[in-house]
Amino acid sequence: MPLSYTKNIQKHYVHCCMLGEGTMEEVIDYIRDLEADDDFNQPFYEIADFTDVKALDFGYYESNGLFGKYKALAVSKGYLGTIFVTGTV
């Protein structure tokens, strides 16, 4: 799977790594995994590593739909925000 994550519960963050071509479905599945993960019971940040992303199958306007999912994650699990790491062009 081109999208994976590791948790650092002690430091209150999750490190998400996407490889190759990312899809909207993968991102939604990832958010559902975080929602179902019982380790997340305190506020946390997400570090999204996009250094190895070649393409996304969705654009800016479609990604606006993710806002509601992240807002729900904030309410249910204490999600505080995302730090994006990108590669060079």
PDB file of N, CA, C and O in Angstrom:
ATOM      1  N   MET A   1       0.844  -1.187   0.000  1.00  0.00           N
ATOM      2  CA  MET A   1       0.000   0.000   0.000  1.00  0.00           C
ATOM      3  C   MET A   1       0.884   1.244   0.000  1.00  0.00           C
ATOM      4  O   MET A   1       1.808   1.337   0.809  1.00  0.00           O
ATOM      5  N   PRO A   2       0.629   2.174  -0.866  1.00  0.00           N
ATOM      6  CA  PRO A   2       1.486   3.353  -0.958  1.00  0.00           C
ATOM      7  C   PRO A   2       1.284   4.370   0.164  1.00  0.00           C
ATOM      8  O   PRO A   2       1.985   5.382   0.190  1.00  0.00           O
ATOM      9  N   LEU A   3       0.366   4.143   1.075  1.00  0.00           N
ATOM     10  CA  LEU A   3       0.165   5.054   2.193  1.00  0.00           C
ATOM     11  C   LEU A   3       0.282   4.254   3.484  1.00  0.00           C
ATOM     12  O   LEU A   3      -0.440   3.280   3.694  1.00  0.00           O
ATOM     13  N   SER A   4       1.202   4.680   4.342  1.00  0.00           N
ATOM     14  CA  SER A   4       1.395   3.996   5.616  1.00  0.00           C
ATOM     15  C   SER A   4       1.631   5.042   6.700  1.00  0.00           C
ATOM     16  O   SER A   4       1.891   6.212   6.416  1.00  0.00           O
ATOM     17  N   TYR A   5       1.535   4.593   7.941  1.00  0.00           N
ATOM     18  CA  TYR A   5       1.829   5.530   9.026  1.00  0.00           C
ATOM     19  C   TYR A   5       2.457   4.807  10.199  1.00  0.00           C
ATOM     20  O   TYR A   5       2.263   3.610  10.408  1.00  0.00           O
ATOM     21  N   THR A   6       3.224   5.587  10.962  1.00  0.00           N
ATOM     22  CA  THR A   6       3.788   5.119  12.219  1.00  0.00           C
ATOM     23  C   THR A   6       3.374   6.116  13.291  1.00  0.00           C
ATOM     24  O   THR A   6       3.200   7.306  13.028  1.00  0.00           O
ATOM     25  N   LYS A   7       3.224   5.607  14.490  1.00  0.00           N
ATOM     26  CA  LYS A   7       2.748   6.436  15.595  1.00  0.00           C
ATOM     27  C   LYS A   7       3.880   6.704  16.585  1.00  0.00           C
ATOM     28  O   LYS A   7       4.714   5.834  16.839  1.00  0.00           O
ATOM     29  N   ASN A   8       3.899   7.901  17.134  1.00  0.00           N
ATOM     30  CA  ASN A   8       4.745   8.207  18.268  1.00  0.00           C
ATOM     31  C   ASN A   8       3.814   8.802  19.322  1.00  0.00           C
ATOM     32  O   ASN A   8       3.641  10.016  19.421  1.00  0.00           O
ATOM     33  N   ILE A   9       3.235   7.920  20.086  1.00  0.00           N
ATOM     34  CA  ILE A   9       2.221   8.327  21.068  1.00  0.00           C
ATOM     35  C   ILE A   9       2.838   9.213  22.154  1.00  0.00           C
ATOM     36  O   ILE A   9       2.208  10.170  22.603  1.00  0.00           O
ATOM     37  N   GLN A  10       4.069   8.896  22.576  1.00  0.00           N
ATOM     38  CA  GLN A  10       4.722   9.673  23.629  1.00  0.00           C
ATOM     39  C   GLN A  10       4.951  11.123  23.212  1.00  0.00           C
ATOM     40  O   GLN A  10       4.877  12.028  24.043  1.00  0.00           O
ATOM     41  N   LYS A  11       5.231  11.347  21.922  1.00  0.00           N
ATOM     42  CA  LYS A  11       5.487  12.707  21.432  1.00  0.00           C
ATOM     43  C   LYS A  11       4.274  13.303  20.723  1.00  0.00           C
ATOM     44  O   LYS A  11       4.346  14.404  20.177  1.00  0.00           O
ATOM     45  N   HIS A  12       3.178  12.585  20.732  1.00  0.00           N
ATOM     46  CA  HIS A  12       1.883  13.087  20.245  1.00  0.00           C
ATOM     47  C   HIS A  12       1.878  13.422  18.758  1.00  0.00           C
ATOM     48  O   HIS A  12       1.401  14.484  18.357  1.00  0.00           O
ATOM     49  N   TYR A  13       2.412  12.510  17.939  1.00  0.00           N
ATOM     50  CA  TYR A  13       2.293  12.703  16.498  1.00  0.00           C
ATOM     51  C   TYR A  13       2.199  11.370  15.771  1.00  0.00           C
ATOM     52  O   TYR A  13       2.574  10.317  16.286  1.00  0.00           O
ATOM     53  N   VAL A  14       1.685  11.463  14.555  1.00  0.00           N
ATOM     54  CA  VAL A  14       1.645  10.327  13.637  1.00  0.00           C
ATOM     55  C   VAL A  14       2.402  10.761  12.387  1.00  0.00           C
ATOM     56  O   VAL A  14       2.220  11.876  11.900  1.00  0.00           O
ATOM     57  N   HIS A  15       3.248   9.877  11.872  1.00  0.00           N
ATOM     58  CA  HIS A  15       4.026  10.159  10.670  1.00  0.00           C
ATOM     59  C   HIS A  15       3.421   9.358   9.528  1.00  0.00           C
ATOM     60  O   HIS A  15       3.516   8.131   9.491  1.00  0.00           O
ATOM     61  N   CYS A  16       2.805  10.063   8.606  1.00  0.00           N
ATOM     62  CA  CYS A  16       2.153   9.455   7.444  1.00  0.00           C
ATOM     63  C   CYS A  16       3.095   9.573   6.253  1.00  0.00           C
ATOM     64  O   CYS A  16       3.655  10.639   5.997  1.00  0.00           O
ATOM     65  N   CYS A  17       3.263   8.483   5.533  1.00  0.00           N
ATOM     66  CA  CYS A  17       4.150   8.475   4.381  1.00  0.00           C
ATOM     67  C   CYS A  17       3.375   7.951   3.166  1.00  0.00           C
ATOM     68  O   CYS A  17       2.785   6.871   3.205  1.00  0.00           O
ATOM     69  N   MET A  18       3.391   8.736   2.098  1.00  0.00           N
ATOM     70  CA  MET A  18       2.720   8.337   0.868  1.00  0.00           C
ATOM     71  C   MET A  18       3.772   8.129  -0.214  1.00  0.00           C
ATOM     72  O   MET A  18       4.691   8.935  -0.361  1.00  0.00           O
ATOM     73  N   LEU A  19       3.631   7.043  -0.970  1.00  0.00           N
ATOM     74  CA  LEU A  19       4.578   6.711  -2.035  1.00  0.00           C
ATOM     75  C   LEU A  19       3.864   6.625  -3.375  1.00  0.00           C
ATOM     76  O   LEU A  19       2.711   6.198  -3.449  1.00  0.00           O
ATOM     77  N   GLY A  20       4.548   7.028  -4.424  1.00  0.00           N
ATOM     78  CA  GLY A  20       4.008   6.858  -5.774  1.00  0.00           C
ATOM     79  C   GLY A  20       2.804   7.731  -6.050  1.00  0.00           C
ATOM     80  O   GLY A  20       2.857   8.950  -5.888  1.00  0.00           O
ATOM     81  N   GLU A  21       1.712   7.099  -6.472  1.00  0.00           N
ATOM     82  CA  GLU A  21       0.478   7.812  -6.770  1.00  0.00           C
ATOM     83  C   GLU A  21      -0.521   7.619  -5.643  1.00  0.00           C
ATOM     84  O   GLU A  21      -0.895   6.490  -5.324  1.00  0.00           O
ATOM     85  N   GLY A  22      -0.950   8.709  -5.044  1.00  0.00           N
ATOM     86  CA  GLY A  22      -1.907   8.642  -3.951  1.00  0.00           C
ATOM     87  C   GLY A  22      -3.321   8.830  -4.442  1.00  0.00           C
ATOM     88  O   GLY A  22      -3.577   9.607  -5.363  1.00  0.00           O
ATOM     89  N   THR A  23      -4.233   8.114  -3.823  1.00  0.00           N
ATOM     90  CA  THR A  23      -5.641   8.244  -4.192  1.00  0.00           C
ATOM     91  C   THR A  23      -6.453   8.796  -3.026  1.00  0.00           C
ATOM     92  O   THR A  23      -6.072   8.675  -1.862  1.00  0.00           O
ATOM     93  N   MET A  24      -7.562   9.391  -3.369  1.00  0.00           N
ATOM     94  CA  MET A  24      -8.473   9.908  -2.349  1.00  0.00           C
ATOM     95  C   MET A  24      -8.963   8.777  -1.454  1.00  0.00           C
ATOM     96  O   MET A  24      -9.082   8.958  -0.242  1.00  0.00           O
ATOM     97  N   GLU A  25      -9.248   7.619  -2.030  1.00  0.00           N
ATOM     98  CA  GLU A  25      -9.732   6.476  -1.258  1.00  0.00           C
ATOM     99  C   GLU A  25      -8.710   6.048  -0.194  1.00  0.00           C
ATOM    100  O   GLU A  25      -9.079   5.709   0.931  1.00  0.00           O
ATOM    101  N   GLU A  26      -7.424   6.067  -0.563  1.00  0.00           N
ATOM    102  CA  GLU A  26      -6.383   5.701   0.398  1.00  0.00           C
ATOM    103  C   GLU A  26      -6.331   6.683   1.563  1.00  0.00           C
ATOM    104  O   GLU A  26      -6.161   6.284   2.715  1.00  0.00           O
ATOM    105  N   VAL A  27      -6.476   7.955   1.257  1.00  0.00           N
ATOM    106  CA  VAL A  27      -6.445   8.964   2.317  1.00  0.00           C
ATOM    107  C   VAL A  27      -7.651   8.793   3.241  1.00  0.00           C
ATOM    108  O   VAL A  27      -7.518   8.882   4.462  1.00  0.00           O
ATOM    109  N   ILE A  28      -8.807   8.553   2.669  1.00  0.00           N
ATOM    110  CA  ILE A  28     -10.017   8.352   3.489  1.00  0.00           C
ATOM    111  C   ILE A  28      -9.876   7.089   4.339  1.00  0.00           C
ATOM    112  O   ILE A  28     -10.257   7.092   5.510  1.00  0.00           O
ATOM    113  N   ASP A  29      -9.336   6.014   3.770  1.00  0.00           N
ATOM    114  CA  ASP A  29      -9.099   4.787   4.548  1.00  0.00           C
ATOM    115  C   ASP A  29      -8.120   5.047   5.691  1.00  0.00           C
ATOM    116  O   ASP A  29      -8.300   4.540   6.798  1.00  0.00           O
ATOM    117  N   TYR A  30      -7.097   5.828   5.420  1.00  0.00           N
ATOM    118  CA  TYR A  30      -6.101   6.184   6.441  1.00  0.00           C
ATOM    119  C   TYR A  30      -6.765   6.950   7.593  1.00  0.00           C
ATOM    120  O   TYR A  30      -6.503   6.664   8.761  1.00  0.00           O
ATOM    121  N   ILE A  31      -7.612   7.912   7.267  1.00  0.00           N
ATOM    122  CA  ILE A  31      -8.307   8.682   8.310  1.00  0.00           C
ATOM    123  C   ILE A  31      -9.205   7.751   9.125  1.00  0.00           C
ATOM    124  O   ILE A  31      -9.286   7.881  10.347  1.00  0.00           O
ATOM    125  N   ARG A  32      -9.872   6.825   8.463  1.00  0.00           N
ATOM    126  CA  ARG A  32     -10.720   5.850   9.177  1.00  0.00           C
ATOM    127  C   ARG A  32      -9.871   4.986  10.114  1.00  0.00           C
ATOM    128  O   ARG A  32     -10.296   4.668  11.225  1.00  0.00           O
ATOM    129  N   ASP A  33      -8.664   4.605   9.660  1.00  0.00           N
ATOM    130  CA  ASP A  33      -7.761   3.834  10.523  1.00  0.00           C
ATOM    131  C   ASP A  33      -7.396   4.621  11.781  1.00  0.00           C
ATOM    132  O   ASP A  33      -7.358   4.065  12.878  1.00  0.00           O
ATOM    133  N   LEU A  34      -7.127   5.915  11.616  1.00  0.00           N
ATOM    134  CA  LEU A  34      -6.800   6.746  12.776  1.00  0.00           C
ATOM    135  C   LEU A  34      -7.990   6.847  13.731  1.00  0.00           C
ATOM    136  O   LEU A  34      -7.829   6.797  14.950  1.00  0.00           O
ATOM    137  N   GLU A  35      -9.176   6.989  13.160  1.00  0.00           N
ATOM    138  CA  GLU A  35     -10.384   7.075  13.982  1.00  0.00           C
ATOM    139  C   GLU A  35     -10.597   5.797  14.794  1.00  0.00           C
ATOM    140  O   GLU A  35     -11.074   5.849  15.927  1.00  0.00           O
ATOM    141  N   ALA A  36     -10.247   4.663  14.215  1.00  0.00           N
ATOM    142  CA  ALA A  36     -10.460   3.371  14.880  1.00  0.00           C
ATOM    143  C   ALA A  36      -9.323   2.983  15.819  1.00  0.00           C
ATOM    144  O   ALA A  36      -9.449   2.028  16.585  1.00  0.00           O
ATOM    145  N   ASP A  37      -8.219   3.713  15.765  1.00  0.00           N
ATOM    146  CA  ASP A  37      -7.026   3.366  16.546  1.00  0.00           C
ATOM    147  C   ASP A  37      -7.180   3.840  17.996  1.00  0.00           C
ATOM    148  O   ASP A  37      -7.239   5.042  18.256  1.00  0.00           O
ATOM    149  N   ASP A  38      -7.242   2.902  18.923  1.00  0.00           N
ATOM    150  CA  ASP A  38      -7.439   3.238  20.333  1.00  0.00           C
ATOM    151  C   ASP A  38      -6.229   3.908  20.974  1.00  0.00           C
ATOM    152  O   ASP A  38      -6.349   4.465  22.066  1.00  0.00           O
ATOM    153  N   ASP A  39      -5.064   3.869  20.321  1.00  0.00           N
ATOM    154  CA  ASP A  39      -3.879   4.546  20.862  1.00  0.00           C
ATOM    155  C   ASP A  39      -4.024   6.064  20.838  1.00  0.00           C
ATOM    156  O   ASP A  39      -3.381   6.765  21.619  1.00  0.00           O
ATOM    157  N   PHE A  40      -4.861   6.566  19.948  1.00  0.00           N
ATOM    158  CA  PHE A  40      -5.053   8.007  19.862  1.00  0.00           C
ATOM    159  C   PHE A  40      -6.163   8.426  20.815  1.00  0.00           C
ATOM    160  O   PHE A  40      -7.347   8.350  20.487  1.00  0.00           O
ATOM    161  N   ASN A  41      -5.762   8.864  21.987  1.00  0.00           N
ATOM    162  CA  ASN A  41      -6.735   9.327  22.981  1.00  0.00           C
ATOM    163  C   ASN A  41      -6.302  10.647  23.600  1.00  0.00           C
ATOM    164  O   ASN A  41      -6.901  11.106  24.573  1.00  0.00           O
ATOM    165  N   GLN A  42      -5.258  11.261  23.036  1.00  0.00           N
ATOM    166  CA  GLN A  42      -4.794  12.587  23.449  1.00  0.00           C
ATOM    167  C   GLN A  42      -4.535  13.401  22.182  1.00  0.00           C
ATOM    168  O   GLN A  42      -4.360  12.828  21.106  1.00  0.00           O
ATOM    169  N   PRO A  43      -4.510  14.720  22.297  1.00  0.00           N
ATOM    170  CA  PRO A  43      -4.250  15.540  21.113  1.00  0.00           C
ATOM    171  C   PRO A  43      -2.956  15.119  20.407  1.00  0.00           C
ATOM    172  O   PRO A  43      -1.969  14.767  21.053  1.00  0.00           O
ATOM    173  N   PHE A  44      -2.981  15.162  19.063  1.00  0.00           N
ATOM    174  CA  PHE A  44      -1.816  14.775  18.292  1.00  0.00           C
ATOM    175  C   PHE A  44      -1.748  15.561  16.982  1.00  0.00           C
ATOM    176  O   PHE A  44      -2.753  16.070  16.485  1.00  0.00           O
ATOM    177  N   TYR A  45      -0.544  15.642  16.447  1.00  0.00           N
ATOM    178  CA  TYR A  45      -0.290  16.236  15.143  1.00  0.00           C
ATOM    179  C   TYR A  45       0.000  15.146  14.126  1.00  0.00           C
ATOM    180  O   TYR A  45       0.361  14.023  14.479  1.00  0.00           O
ATOM    181  N   GLU A  46      -0.163  15.495  12.869  1.00  0.00           N
ATOM    182  CA  GLU A  46       0.170  14.603  11.773  1.00  0.00           C
ATOM    183  C   GLU A  46       1.329  15.220  10.993  1.00  0.00           C
ATOM    184  O   GLU A  46       1.299  16.405  10.661  1.00  0.00           O
ATOM    185  N   ILE A  47       2.346  14.416  10.704  1.00  0.00           N
ATOM    186  CA  ILE A  47       3.409  14.817   9.792  1.00  0.00           C
ATOM    187  C   ILE A  47       3.184  14.010   8.519  1.00  0.00           C
ATOM    188  O   ILE A  47       3.304  12.785   8.530  1.00  0.00           O
ATOM    189  N   ALA A  48       2.862  14.684   7.432  1.00  0.00           N
ATOM    190  CA  ALA A  48       2.557  14.018   6.160  1.00  0.00           C
ATOM    191  C   ALA A  48       3.758  14.155   5.237  1.00  0.00           C
ATOM    192  O   ALA A  48       4.054  15.242   4.742  1.00  0.00           O
ATOM    193  N   ASP A  49       4.442  13.048   5.012  1.00  0.00           N
ATOM    194  CA  ASP A  49       5.654  13.018   4.190  1.00  0.00           C
ATOM    195  C   ASP A  49       5.275  12.706   2.746  1.00  0.00           C
ATOM    196  O   ASP A  49       4.909  11.577   2.420  1.00  0.00           O
ATOM    197  N   PHE A  50       5.365  13.711   1.892  1.00  0.00           N
ATOM    198  CA  PHE A  50       5.032  13.570   0.471  1.00  0.00           C
ATOM    199  C   PHE A  50       6.283  13.599  -0.400  1.00  0.00           C
ATOM    200  O   PHE A  50       6.178  13.842  -1.602  1.00  0.00           O
ATOM    201  N   THR A  51       7.456  13.358   0.166  1.00  0.00           N
ATOM    202  CA  THR A  51       8.695  13.475  -0.605  1.00  0.00           C
ATOM    203  C   THR A  51       8.781  12.465  -1.739  1.00  0.00           C
ATOM    204  O   THR A  51       9.470  12.718  -2.728  1.00  0.00           O
ATOM    205  N   ASP A  52       8.096  11.319  -1.624  1.00  0.00           N
ATOM    206  CA  ASP A  52       8.136  10.299  -2.666  1.00  0.00           C
ATOM    207  C   ASP A  52       6.826  10.166  -3.436  1.00  0.00           C
ATOM    208  O   ASP A  52       6.584   9.145  -4.080  1.00  0.00           O
ATOM    209  N   VAL A  53       5.984  11.190  -3.370  1.00  0.00           N
ATOM    210  CA  VAL A  53       4.726  11.179  -4.114  1.00  0.00           C
ATOM    211  C   VAL A  53       4.994  11.630  -5.550  1.00  0.00           C
ATOM    212  O   VAL A  53       5.604  12.672  -5.790  1.00  0.00           O
ATOM    213  N   LYS A  54       4.531  10.832  -6.478  1.00  0.00           N
ATOM    214  CA  LYS A  54       4.688  11.164  -7.903  1.00  0.00           C
ATOM    215  C   LYS A  54       3.460  11.889  -8.439  1.00  0.00           C
ATOM    216  O   LYS A  54       3.578  12.748  -9.313  1.00  0.00           O
ATOM    217  N   ALA A  55       2.290  11.549  -7.923  1.00  0.00           N
ATOM    218  CA  ALA A  55       1.047  12.164  -8.387  1.00  0.00           C
ATOM    219  C   ALA A  55      -0.059  11.874  -7.382  1.00  0.00           C
ATOM    220  O   ALA A  55       0.003  10.904  -6.626  1.00  0.00           O
ATOM    221  N   LEU A  56      -1.065  12.730  -7.390  1.00  0.00           N
ATOM    222  CA  LEU A  56      -2.288  12.515  -6.607  1.00  0.00           C
ATOM    223  C   LEU A  56      -3.439  12.426  -7.591  1.00  0.00           C
ATOM    224  O   LEU A  56      -3.473  13.156  -8.581  1.00  0.00           O
ATOM    225  N   ASP A  57      -4.382  11.535  -7.321  1.00  0.00           N
ATOM    226  CA  ASP A  57      -5.515  11.400  -8.243  1.00  0.00           C
ATOM    227  C   ASP A  57      -6.651  12.356  -7.898  1.00  0.00           C
ATOM    228  O   ASP A  57      -7.775  12.187  -8.370  1.00  0.00           O
ATOM    229  N   PHE A  58      -6.358  13.351  -7.082  1.00  0.00           N
ATOM    230  CA  PHE A  58      -7.356  14.356  -6.730  1.00  0.00           C
ATOM    231  C   PHE A  58      -6.678  15.716  -6.665  1.00  0.00           C
ATOM    232  O   PHE A  58      -5.470  15.824  -6.457  1.00  0.00           O
ATOM    233  N   GLY A  59      -7.484  16.739  -6.849  1.00  0.00           N
ATOM    234  CA  GLY A  59      -6.956  18.095  -6.846  1.00  0.00           C
ATOM    235  C   GLY A  59      -7.413  18.880  -5.633  1.00  0.00           C
ATOM    236  O   GLY A  59      -8.039  18.348  -4.716  1.00  0.00           O
ATOM    237  N   TYR A  60      -7.086  20.142  -5.654  1.00  0.00           N
ATOM    238  CA  TYR A  60      -7.373  21.038  -4.538  1.00  0.00           C
ATOM    239  C   TYR A  60      -8.855  21.043  -4.171  1.00  0.00           C
ATOM    240  O   TYR A  60      -9.205  20.906  -2.999  1.00  0.00           O
ATOM    241  N   TYR A  61      -9.711  21.197  -5.151  1.00  0.00           N
ATOM    242  CA  TYR A  61     -11.138  21.302  -4.855  1.00  0.00           C
ATOM    243  C   TYR A  61     -11.705  19.997  -4.312  1.00  0.00           C
ATOM    244  O   TYR A  61     -12.588  20.010  -3.454  1.00  0.00           O
ATOM    245  N   GLU A  62     -11.206  18.882  -4.804  1.00  0.00           N
ATOM    246  CA  GLU A  62     -11.654  17.593  -4.272  1.00  0.00           C
ATOM    247  C   GLU A  62     -11.124  17.372  -2.856  1.00  0.00           C
ATOM    248  O   GLU A  62     -11.790  16.760  -2.021  1.00  0.00           O
ATOM    249  N   SER A  63      -9.934  17.873  -2.602  1.00  0.00           N
ATOM    250  CA  SER A  63      -9.355  17.691  -1.274  1.00  0.00           C
ATOM    251  C   SER A  63     -10.091  18.508  -0.210  1.00  0.00           C
ATOM    252  O   SER A  63      -9.974  18.229   0.983  1.00  0.00           O
ATOM    253  N   ASN A  64     -10.849  19.517  -0.645  1.00  0.00           N
ATOM    254  CA  ASN A  64     -11.668  20.267   0.313  1.00  0.00           C
ATOM    255  C   ASN A  64     -12.640  19.345   1.044  1.00  0.00           C
ATOM    256  O   ASN A  64     -13.019  19.612   2.184  1.00  0.00           O
ATOM    257  N   GLY A  65     -13.043  18.255   0.380  1.00  0.00           N
ATOM    258  CA  GLY A  65     -13.935  17.284   1.016  1.00  0.00           C
ATOM    259  C   GLY A  65     -13.297  16.584   2.208  1.00  0.00           C
ATOM    260  O   GLY A  65     -13.997  16.061   3.075  1.00  0.00           O
ATOM    261  N   LEU A  66     -11.971  16.574   2.251  1.00  0.00           N
ATOM    262  CA  LEU A  66     -11.275  15.955   3.391  1.00  0.00           C
ATOM    263  C   LEU A  66     -11.381  16.808   4.656  1.00  0.00           C
ATOM    264  O   LEU A  66     -11.209  16.305   5.767  1.00  0.00           O
ATOM    265  N   PHE A  67     -11.662  18.086   4.484  1.00  0.00           N
ATOM    266  CA  PHE A  67     -11.734  18.986   5.631  1.00  0.00           C
ATOM    267  C   PHE A  67     -12.714  18.477   6.688  1.00  0.00           C
ATOM    268  O   PHE A  67     -12.404  18.485   7.879  1.00  0.00           O
ATOM    269  N   GLY A  68     -13.875  18.043   6.259  1.00  0.00           N
ATOM    270  CA  GLY A  68     -14.879  17.528   7.200  1.00  0.00           C
ATOM    271  C   GLY A  68     -14.402  16.277   7.920  1.00  0.00           C
ATOM    272  O   GLY A  68     -14.687  16.088   9.102  1.00  0.00           O
ATOM    273  N   LYS A  69     -13.682  15.433   7.213  1.00  0.00           N
ATOM    274  CA  LYS A  69     -13.174  14.203   7.831  1.00  0.00           C
ATOM    275  C   LYS A  69     -12.119  14.527   8.890  1.00  0.00           C
ATOM    276  O   LYS A  69     -12.104  13.919   9.961  1.00  0.00           O
ATOM    277  N   TYR A  70     -11.238  15.483   8.591  1.00  0.00           N
ATOM    278  CA  TYR A  70     -10.234  15.884   9.574  1.00  0.00           C
ATOM    279  C   TYR A  70     -10.871  16.633  10.747  1.00  0.00           C
ATOM    280  O   TYR A  70     -10.404  16.526  11.880  1.00  0.00           O
ATOM    281  N   LYS A  71     -11.921  17.378  10.479  1.00  0.00           N
ATOM    282  CA  LYS A  71     -12.637  18.072  11.553  1.00  0.00           C
ATOM    283  C   LYS A  71     -13.264  17.053  12.509  1.00  0.00           C
ATOM    284  O   LYS A  71     -13.220  17.230  13.727  1.00  0.00           O
ATOM    285  N   ALA A  72     -13.841  15.997  11.958  1.00  0.00           N
ATOM    286  CA  ALA A  72     -14.398  14.928  12.793  1.00  0.00           C
ATOM    287  C   ALA A  72     -13.300  14.209  13.567  1.00  0.00           C
ATOM    288  O   ALA A  72     -13.506  13.814  14.715  1.00  0.00           O
ATOM    289  N   LEU A  73     -12.133  14.038  12.947  1.00  0.00           N
ATOM    290  CA  LEU A  73     -11.000  13.418  13.630  1.00  0.00           C
ATOM    291  C   LEU A  73     -10.535  14.286  14.802  1.00  0.00           C
ATOM    292  O   LEU A  73     -10.104  13.767  15.832  1.00  0.00           O
ATOM    293  N   ALA A  74     -10.622  15.595  14.640  1.00  0.00           N
ATOM    294  CA  ALA A  74     -10.272  16.514  15.725  1.00  0.00           C
ATOM    295  C   ALA A  74     -11.209  16.333  16.917  1.00  0.00           C
ATOM    296  O   ALA A  74     -10.776  16.336  18.069  1.00  0.00           O
ATOM    297  N   VAL A  75     -12.486  16.178  16.625  1.00  0.00           N
ATOM    298  CA  VAL A  75     -13.474  16.009  17.692  1.00  0.00           C
ATOM    299  C   VAL A  75     -13.324  14.650  18.371  1.00  0.00           C
ATOM    300  O   VAL A  75     -13.375  14.560  19.598  1.00  0.00           O
ATOM    301  N   SER A  76     -13.140  13.597  17.582  1.00  0.00           N
ATOM    302  CA  SER A  76     -13.122  12.251  18.153  1.00  0.00           C
ATOM    303  C   SER A  76     -11.780  11.831  18.732  1.00  0.00           C
ATOM    304  O   SER A  76     -11.737  11.059  19.690  1.00  0.00           O
ATOM    305  N   LYS A  77     -10.674  12.333  18.160  1.00  0.00           N
ATOM    306  CA  LYS A  77      -9.349  11.846  18.571  1.00  0.00           C
ATOM    307  C   LYS A  77      -8.360  12.934  18.955  1.00  0.00           C
ATOM    308  O   LYS A  77      -7.238  12.619  19.351  1.00  0.00           O
ATOM    309  N   GLY A  78      -8.736  14.198  18.852  1.00  0.00           N
ATOM    310  CA  GLY A  78      -7.832  15.269  19.249  1.00  0.00           C
ATOM    311  C   GLY A  78      -6.829  15.698  18.192  1.00  0.00           C
ATOM    312  O   GLY A  78      -5.805  16.302  18.513  1.00  0.00           O
ATOM    313  N   TYR A  79      -7.118  15.389  16.923  1.00  0.00           N
ATOM    314  CA  TYR A  79      -6.246  15.825  15.832  1.00  0.00           C
ATOM    315  C   TYR A  79      -6.098  17.340  15.883  1.00  0.00           C
ATOM    316  O   TYR A  79      -7.091  18.065  15.961  1.00  0.00           O
ATOM    317  N   LEU A  80      -4.826  17.828  15.839  1.00  0.00           N
ATOM    318  CA  LEU A  80      -4.557  19.267  15.956  1.00  0.00           C
ATOM    319  C   LEU A  80      -4.166  19.938  14.648  1.00  0.00           C
ATOM    320  O   LEU A  80      -4.364  21.143  14.499  1.00  0.00           O
ATOM    321  N   GLY A  81      -3.618  19.193  13.702  1.00  0.00           N
ATOM    322  CA  GLY A  81      -3.199  19.794  12.443  1.00  0.00           C
ATOM    323  C   GLY A  81      -2.149  18.937  11.756  1.00  0.00           C
ATOM    324  O   GLY A  81      -1.685  17.932  12.294  1.00  0.00           O
ATOM    325  N   THR A  82      -1.786  19.366  10.546  1.00  0.00           N
ATOM    326  CA  THR A  82      -0.857  18.613   9.711  1.00  0.00           C
ATOM    327  C   THR A  82       0.330  19.471   9.322  1.00  0.00           C
ATOM    328  O   THR A  82       0.190  20.652   9.007  1.00  0.00           O
ATOM    329  N   ILE A  83       1.497  18.857   9.352  1.00  0.00           N
ATOM    330  CA  ILE A  83       2.719  19.448   8.834  1.00  0.00           C
ATOM    331  C   ILE A  83       3.046  18.660   7.565  1.00  0.00           C
ATOM    332  O   ILE A  83       3.244  17.446   7.625  1.00  0.00           O
ATOM    333  N   PHE A  84       3.104  19.339   6.423  1.00  0.00           N
ATOM    334  CA  PHE A  84       3.399  18.681   5.150  1.00  0.00           C
ATOM    335  C   PHE A  84       4.882  18.822   4.829  1.00  0.00           C
ATOM    336  O   PHE A  84       5.463  19.902   4.930  1.00  0.00           O
ATOM    337  N   VAL A  85       5.477  17.698   4.439  1.00  0.00           N
ATOM    338  CA  VAL A  85       6.867  17.676   3.979  1.00  0.00           C
ATOM    339  C   VAL A  85       6.819  17.274   2.515  1.00  0.00           C
ATOM    340  O   VAL A  85       6.313  16.205   2.174  1.00  0.00           O
ATOM    341  N   THR A  86       7.347  18.136   1.647  1.00  0.00           N
ATOM    342  CA  THR A  86       7.303  17.859   0.222  1.00  0.00           C
ATOM    343  C   THR A  86       8.702  17.690  -0.341  1.00  0.00           C
ATOM    344  O   THR A  86       9.685  18.096   0.277  1.00  0.00           O
ATOM    345  N   GLY A  87       8.783  17.094  -1.504  1.00  0.00           N
ATOM    346  CA  GLY A  87      10.055  16.894  -2.170  1.00  0.00           C
ATOM    347  C   GLY A  87      10.402  18.069  -3.056  1.00  0.00           C
ATOM    348  O   GLY A  87       9.733  19.103  -3.035  1.00  0.00           O
ATOM    349  N   THR A  88      11.450  17.900  -3.830  1.00  0.00           N
ATOM    350  CA  THR A  88      11.845  18.954  -4.766  1.00  0.00           C
ATOM    351  C   THR A  88      11.186  18.711  -6.106  1.00  0.00           C
ATOM    352  O   THR A  88      10.832  17.582  -6.446  1.00  0.00           O
ATOM    353  N   VAL A  89      11.028  19.765  -6.849  1.00  0.00           N
ATOM    354  CA  VAL A  89      10.385  19.670  -8.148  1.00  0.00           C
ATOM    355  C   VAL A  89      11.442  19.513  -9.228  1.00  0.00           C
ATOM    356  O   VAL A  89      11.108  19.415 -10.409  1.00  0.00           O
TER     357      VAL A  89
END
